[in-house]
Amino acid sequence: MRVDVVSIFPDYLSVLDLSLVGKARQRGLLDLRVHDLRDWTTDRHRTVDDTPFGGGAGMVMRPDVWGLAIDEVLDGAAGAHLIVPTPSGEVFTQRHAESLASADQLVFACGRYEGIDARVAEHYRDAGVTVHELSIGDYVLNGGEVASLVMIEAVARLIPGMVGNPDSLVEESHGAAGLLEYPVYTKPPSWADLEIPEVLLSGHHAKIERWRRDRALERTAQRRPDMIAALPVASLDKHDLALLAELGWVPDPGDDGKLTRA
Ligand code: JD2
């Protein structure tokens, strides 16, 4: 896969030389190229921004400079996706990461200031490029660089032949799908007056699986009620339903196949 990142702060992306993404590059699975947007400016001051039409605070990035940059980095032959990180985007999820992992090329356009002139996304959509305006969450960053790092890491670890431990990806894809992970423990067995839950030392595989699923359900109900409300009742066994009932969740009497608060 080819990944191009365009930014006025290309040094922000230097952490991509490390760890997993760096390894993928060394192994030839990832062709990562970071570019300085100012390389496509044509004026003496290398200007990338201007004042917003309609007024208001701050500056907006010029579409003409972005157009020259994106036209040059887009590989016409490849199935390219243009990703524009923005606080106004759809929220980036594992589903986006999975879908982007099979693309031929990803181009990340990292804005600064108040963002990039809206015609850039519109123009490339009109030109037949798959454009994704994505946010990494409901908080405000100063630019798209850190958001791009997050998305690149999430995608890179899904590229076939990439992850250190393929078992962990298999478990992720069909394990406790739709639930948070259960708590994990390792040695030493006693630390800070805290012991390992006995069942994990028992060697009783079925009991361990049940204990882990119970903890995952409890944790999810406590921290992510939105995920409990999205669970298909058909994916839950008798024991799951009994535990969830104790936690205040029951099958919707309107029988839509989901749970609701009792
Ligand atoms: C960005 C800015 C508009 C306020 C380019 C912020 C983001 N989850 C996220 N939070 N913030 C961003 C993000 C991404 C790109 C830019 N800014 C600053 N723009 C209003 C602040 C400029 C993502 N993804």
Boltz pocket constraint, residues with backbone or C-beta under 6 A from the ligand:
constraints:
  - pocket:
      binder: B
      contacts: [[A, 84], [A, 85], [A, 86], [A, 87], [A, 110], [A, 111], [A, 112], [A, 113], [A, 114], [A, 115], [A, 116], [A, 134], [A, 135], [A, 136], [A, 137], [A, 138], [A, 139], [A, 140], [A, 141], [A, 142], [A, 143], [A, 144], [A, 145], [A, 147]]
      max_distance: 6.0
